[in-house]
Amino acid sequence: MKIYHNPRCSKSRKGLQYLEDKGCNFEVVSYLTDGLNEKELTELIAKTGKKPFDFVRQHEKDYKEQYKGKVLSDEEWIKVLVENPKLLHRPIVVNGDKAVLGNPPENIDEIL
């Protein structure tokens, strides 16, 4: 398992704690420092069955100032998220060929 984690985000920390409390073995990916490329993010989001826009943090200042109201393709949203990783909802937890947004942390149960 992997958790794409932002240690400064309380929701991401709760997801990490949830995995620890469940006794899961997992790898932590600090996507803000390690980065994500378009291919990785596309594959990651595909494992959730959701659209890239579902992973955009719409309450962020950068989103409101630069992207609110814009109609972009899935590929364009992927590019936006790769270039602006703080706009990516977190944590994202991957187990094999499935992934979920771990907010709320109980969502993680879907892939355990």
FENJO-V670185 format. One record per backbone hydrogen bond with DSSP energy under -1.0 kcal/mol. CO is the residue of the C=O (numbers start at 1). NH is the residue of the N-H. E is the energy in kcal/mol with one decimal. If there is no record, write none. Layout:
BEGIN
CO/NH/E  CO/NH/E
END
This chain:
BEGIN
1/27/-2.2  2/94/-2.9  3/29/-3.0  4/92/-1.4  6/9/-2.2  9/13/-2.4  10/14/-2.0  11/15/-1.8  12/16/-2.2  13/17/-2.5  14/18/-2.2  15/19/-2.0  16/20/-2.2  17/21/-3.0  18/22/-1.7  19/24/-2.2  20/23/-1.4  27/3/-2.5  29/5/-2.6  29/31/-1.6  30/34/-3.4  31/35/-1.3  37/41/-2.6  38/42/-2.5  39/43/-2.4  40/44/-2.6  41/45/-2.7  42/46/-2.2  43/47/-1.5  45/48/-1.5  47/99/-1.5  51/54/-1.4  52/55/-2.0  53/56/-1.6  55/89/-2.6  56/58/-1.3  57/60/-1.2  60/64/-2.3  61/65/-2.6  62/66/-2.2  63/67/-2.7  63/68/-2.2  67/70/-2.5  73/77/-2.4  74/78/-2.2  75/79/-2.1  76/80/-2.3  77/81/-2.5  78/82/-2.4  79/83/-2.4  80/84/-1.8  84/87/-2.5  85/88/-1.6  87/57/-3.0  91/102/-3.1  92/4/-3.4  93/100/-2.3  94/2/-2.1  95/98/-1.4  98/95/-3.0  100/93/-2.8  104/107/-2.2  105/108/-2.0  106/109/-1.4  107/110/-1.8  108/111/-1.9
END
